[in-house]
Amino acid sequence: MITIALLMVVACAYWVYWAAHAQRLHRATSTLPAPPTLPLIGNAMLFIGDTQKILKNIEAVAELAFKHKGAAKIWLGPKLYVAIGNPEDAQIVLENCLDKDVVYRFLRPWLGYGLFIAPLSLWKKHRKVLLPVFHNKIVEEYLDVIAEQADVLVERLSEQTHRGEFDVLKYVTACTLDVVFETAMGERMDVQRTPDTPYLRARHTVMTILNMRFFKVWLQPDCIFNLTPYAKLQRENIQLTHKFTDDVVRKKRKEYEKLKNNGSISSEGKLRTVLDMLFGRDIEFSDEQLREHIDSITIAGNDTTALVIAYTLVLLGMHQDVQAKVYTEQEIIYGESRRGANKADIQKMQYLERVIKESMRLYTVVPIIARNIDRNIYLPKCGVTLLAGTSAVIGSFAVHRSKTVWGPDADEFDPDRFLPERSIDRHLAAFLPFSYGSRNCIGRNFGMLIMKSIISRIVRSYKIQADGVGPLKIEVLLFPIKGHQIKISPR
């Protein structure tokens, strides 16, 4: 009885605190529209149902925001989220609030304090050290690796010629994984030819559980999640993926120490991987920190790149006129050659770059960015002050589809939107595929290098056809429900 009474007192105290806190945040944002709420859970019902329904609910919130200068609010229990769909306020948040929202904590058991989700104080120190590793001159050294794996991809795709529709994403993902593993760690995984390995199965299992937890609100409290069988399954598979990276880190450190003891840390003629370049920096990273950064690159960075390539291929299949222009540009650069892309080739792919950007605009693979508001901040467009303790959700997908920003044809595919003369007056934060501000994607140039190289190689080898993207769903990233279905035939 005493225990029950104590629990009731604690619950009442929490309720009083929550009510006072919520009232304060509510008053500060009273001019913002909100969907109907329920006691205690707020708008949590928006995240009940399958991933297609959840995306539709999110789109409904975006529509609500567009009716009020691009902002609306939702409550998830005691937590207030302000959804932003205009570039002016998005810029203010992304430039001034660099700490990721608490929702990213679900990734911490896997990615630890890697750059993607590191707390602000650690992120500032580590980003400064990691930034030179992703300089253009460094990532351009990886073009030969990309070319080699793109050749394998073209070979693997040949099994689908003249065989009707197939989901191209699984082929592209295997290719980008091979690229990322070799350039980040120096490990040849050969995922394209041997996709069924314990590491990859474990990786897929963890991603499935994380996707589920992000959008099933009742599984978000640790005290509940830890009572489910998913907790044990996630823990076991995370340990398996960590073991793989840990083994590579230890091996690479021994190689580095050996070179250092011999009076030289140069390995002439050898590919300089990301991991190699993290030894001997201004910060002496521990093995655990190295694993966290490498896992962030190979896990968080890979799927986004593969998805952009897959969406672009579908859009090229839907728009034969655009595909013809891309192919003509490739013919001008390569003639009849099937060689891989070099630096000069990449720089000439200006039309293909516009196509990729328009693909990223229409199908924003990271559709929302969540930031913690750690101090009071005024949003001039919607005219409210967000108080510390609020969270902001930048709806990249909504900003990219805004007719106010992109014109009445915002839902149409038009790569020439990104011509310099049509982009000159566009707001700086109107295009957010790599986020915005100092905490943007550190690997954005590397990602574009991979995307251009692989799409170039495919378009030179195959003619693509596609009927459409179809309805979408959200699983942290944005996916078509039926997959990225295309048909291919040899050029």
N, C-alpha and C positions, 0 to 999 in steps of 0.2 A: 504493500500500500504506500509506504514511504517513497519507494522508487517511482511509482505511478504519479504520486503527487509532485515529486521533484521534476519529472518530465513535463507535467502540465504547467508548472511554474516557468520552466525554461521555454516551453512553446509559447506561452503567453507573453513572456518578455521579448522573444524574437518577433512575435506578431506586432507588438507595440513599436519596436525599433523599425521593423519593415514598413509599417504604416506611416510613421513619421518621415522616414527616408523617402518613401515613394511619393508622399504628398509634396515634399520639397522639390523633387525632380519633376513631378507633374505640373506644379505651378510654373516652373521655369520654362516648360515646353507646352504650355496650355494652348497655344495657338496652332500647334501641329495636329493634323488629323490622325486618327488611330482607328483600327478595326475594333469592333465590339470586343470587350474583355470579359473574362469570368473571374470570380473571386479566387484569390491565391495563385491560380495558374496563369492569369493574364491572357495572353494570346498564344499560349503553348499549343492550343488545338490546331493552329496553322501548320504545325509540324507533325501531325498525326496522319497516317496514310502512306501510300507508296510514294516513291521519289518523283513520279510524274505529277501527282497531286500536290506535293510539297512545292514543286517549282511553280505550279499554277498559283498557289497561295502567295508565294513570294512575288510573282508578277502582279497579283492583285494589289499587294502593298505598294509596289512601284507605281501602278496606275493611280493609287490614292495620293502618292507623293507628287506625281506630275500635276495634280490638281491644286497643289499648294506649293508652288515655287520649288518643286523637286525635293520635298522632305516630308516624312511621316514618322510615326513612332509606334513601336510595339513593346509589349511587356512580356518577358519570360519569367514568370514568378515575380520576385522582387527586383529583377534586373530590367532596366530601361535601355532599349536600343533605339537609336534614331537612324532611320534609313535615309540615305542621301542619294539622290539621283540627278544632281546638277553639278557641273564641273567646278563652279565657283566655290561652293562649300566643300566639295571633295578636296580641292586643292588646299584649303585652309586646314582641314583635318590631317591630310597626308603629309603636309609639310611640318606641322606642329605637334602632332601626337604620334610618336614613333613606336610606342609600346603596343605589342599585339594584344588583342582581346583575350580574356580568360578562356574563351572557348577553344583556343589552340592548345590548351593544357592536355587534351586527349592525345596529342602527338608526342608529348614529352617522354613517356616510357620508351618510345621508339627512337626519336630524334634527339632526345636529351636537350642540351643547350647549344645545338648547332645553330648556324647563322639564321636559318629560316624562322625559328621561334625563340631565339635567345632573348632574355630580358634586356632591357635597353642599355644598362650599364655595361654588360658583357658584350652586347652587339657592337657598341661603339668601338671598343678595343679591338675586337676580332675582325670587324669589317675593314678597318684601316689596314690590317695585315694581309687580309685575303684579297683586297681589291687589285693589287698588282698582278696576282696570279691569273686574273681574268682579263688582263689587258689584251687588246686586239693582236699585238705582235706575238703573244703567247698562244692564244687560241688558234691563230692561223697555222701554227705548227701541227695542229691536229687534222688538217685537211686531208692528208694522205690516209689516216685512219678512217675518216668519214667516207672517203672515196672507196676504200676497200670494202667497207661494210655495205655501202650503197650498191656495189656490184653484186654482193651476196643477196641483197634484197631483190634486185632485179631478177636474179636467177631463181630465187624462191617464188617470186610472183608468177613466173612462167607456167607453174602448175595450174594457174587459174585462168589462163588465156582461153577464150572461146567457151568458158564453162558457166556463164551466167553470173549472177550477182554473188559477191562474197564480202565479208567484213574485212576491210583492209587494215583496220587498226592493229590487229594482232600481229600482222607482218611488220608494220612500221614500228610498233613498240619493241619487238624483238631486235630490230635493227638499231634503234636509238639506245637500247640497253647495251648492246655490244659496243657502241661508240662510247657511251658514258663510262662503262666499266673500264675500258682500256685507257681512256684519256684521264680518268680520275684516279685509277689505282694501278694501271699497268697490267691488269688481268684480262686475259682473253677468255671470255666466257662461252663464246660461240652459241649464244642463245638462239640465233636464227636456225641453227641446225639441231640443237638439243634443248628445246624449250622446257622440258619436264625434268627439272632438277629440284632437290630438296630446298635449296635456297629460294628459288623462284616460287615454289609452292607455298613456302612459309611467308614470303613477301605478299603474295596474293591473299592469303588468309588474314593477315594483319590488316591489310587495306580494306577488306570486306567488313571486318569487325569495326574498324574506325568509321567507315562510311555509315554504318548502321547507328553507331553511337552518336555521331554528330546530329542526326536528325530524329532519333527516338529519344524524346526529352526525358522519359522515365528512366533511361539507362545512363543519363549523364551524371547523377550523383555517384561518387565512388563507392559509398556505402551500399548502394543497391547493385551497381555493376559488379562489384567484387563477390556478390552472392550468386552470380550467374555462371554457367559453365563457360561463357565467352571470356571471362577474365583469365581463367587458367589457360584456355586455348591461345589467347593473345600473348600471354606471358611466355609460354613455351615457344611460340613461333618467333617472337621478338628475340628471344635468347638465341635461336638458331641463326637469324640474320646477323645479330651482333657478333656471333662467333666467327662467321665468315669474314666480316670486315676487320675484326680484331686480329685474326690470323694474318691478314694482308698487311695491316699496320705494323705488327711486330716484325714481319719479314722485311718490310721496307726500312724500318728503323735500323735493323741490323746491317742492311746494305749501306745506309747512310753513315752509320758509325764506323763501318769498315773503311769507307772512302775517306772519312774525316781523319781517322787514325793514320791513314797512309799519306796524309798531307794534301789531299785533294778531294773536293766534293763535286767535281765535274765528272760526268760520265759521257765522254765524247761520243756523238753519233747515236745516243740513246734518246728515246722519246722522253721529254720532261713532263711527267704526269703531275696533276694537281697535288697529289699526296707527296711526291718527291719535293715539290717546291714549298711545302709547309714545314719542312724540317729546317732548322737553323734560322728561323725568322726572328723578328724583334721579340715576339712572345714565344717562349718554349712550350709548345703545346704538349699536353700529356697524351698518352695513347688513347685514353677515353675521349678527350676533346677532338683528336684527329678523327676517330671513328664517327663522332657526332657530326662533324663537318662533312666528311665524305658521304655518310648516309644521307645527309640533307641534300647533297648534290645528286646522288644516284637515285634517290627516292622521290623527293619533292620536285626536282628539276626535270626528271626524265619524262614522266607521264604528260606534263603540260606540252612539252615539245612534240611528242608523238601525236597528241590530240590535234594540235594545230596543223600538222602535216596531213592527218587523215581528213579533217574538215576541208582543207584546201583542195585535196584530191577530189572529194565529193563535189565541191563547188565548181571545179574545172570540168567535171563530168556533166554537170547540169548546164554549164554555159560554154557551149562549143566555140563561140566566137572569142571568148577570153582565152580558152585553151589554145586556140589557133595563134593568138598573139604571143602567148608564152612560148609556144613551140618555135615560132618565127624568130623570137629573140634568142632562143637557144641555138637555132641554126646559124644565126649571124655570129654567135660566139664560138661554136664548136664545128660548124660544117657537119660532116657525117661522123665525126669522131665520137666515141663512147667513153672517152677518158673522164676521170674525175675532175672536180672543180679545183682550180687554184685561186689564189688571192685576186688576180686580175679578172678572172672569170666572174667571181662573186660580185665584184664592184660593178660589172657591166649588167648584172641582172636587175635593172631598175624596175622594169614592168613586173617581173616576178615578185619583187619586194612589195610593190603596191598590192598585188593580188594577195600575198600573205597577210599584209596589214588589214586588208578589207575582210579577209577570213577571220582574223582575230577580233575585228570589230563586231561582225555579225554573230559569231559564235565564240563568245568570250569564255575560254575554258576555265578560268578562275572567276566565276560570276559575281562573287562578293568578297570584299576585303573588310575585316573587322579590326577596329582599333580601340584601345582603352583611352578614355578621356581622363587624363591625370591632372588637369587643371581647367578652370573655367575658360571657355573659348567661345567667342562670338562668331556666328555664321551669318554673314551679311546678306546672302541671297534669300534665305528663308526667315531671317530676322529674329533668330532666337539665340540665347546663350546656353550652351551645353555646360552643365555643372560637372565638376570632378566626380567620378563615380558612375557617370553615364558611359555607355558604349556607343560607338558610331559604326554603322555598316555602310560602306561605300558600295552601291550597286553598280559595279562596272558594266554589267549586262544592260542595266537600265540606262546608264549614261550613253552607252554605245548605240542604243536604239531610240534615243530621244529625238523626236522630230524638231524640237526647239533647237537642238544643237546641230543635228545633221541634215535637217530639211525634211520636207514632206515625204521624200522617198527613202527615209532612213532604213526601212526594212528591205530595200532592194540591194542587190550585189553590184557594186560599181567601183572597181579598183582605182579609177581615175579620181576618186575623191581625194586620194593621197598625192596627186600632182602638186608640186610646190606652190603653184599659183592658186590652187583651191584650198590649200592648207594654211596660207599665210595669216589669215585672220581668225583661225580656229583657236579656241581656248586651249591653253597648254595641258589642262587636265581633262580634256574631252576624250582622250584616247589612253586607256589605262590597262593594256594587256600585261604590262610588266610592273603594274602599280605606278607610283609617282612619288617624287621627293627623294630624300637621301636614303630611305629604306626601300628603294625599288629593287627589282630583281638584279642581283649581281652578275648573273650569267646570261643577261639578255643578248649580248653580242654573240656569245657562243651559241645560244639557241638559234639565232637568226642564221648563223653560219651553217648549222646542221640542217635547218629547214630548207634553205636555198639549195644546198648541195644535194640533198636527197630528192626533193621535188624535181630539180633539174634532171637528175639521172633517170627518174621514172618517166617523166614527160618525153624525154628523148628516146625512150625504149617502147613506150606503150601509148596507145590512144585510149582515153578514159571516157566512159559513159556512166551517168548516174541519173536516177529519176528524181531524187530529192533527199533532203536531210530527215524530214519527218518530225514527229513530236519529240520533245526533249525531256530529260530528267536530270535531277541534280544529286550527285553523290560526292559532295565536296567539290568535285570538278563537274563540268557540263558534258553530258553524253546524249547521243540520239538513242531513243528506246530500241530502234531496230538495228542499231549499229551503223557503222560507216560503210554503206553498201555501194559498191561500184562494179562495173564490168570493164575488162581490159582486153585489148587486142594488140598484137605486135605492130610497130610502125613499119 
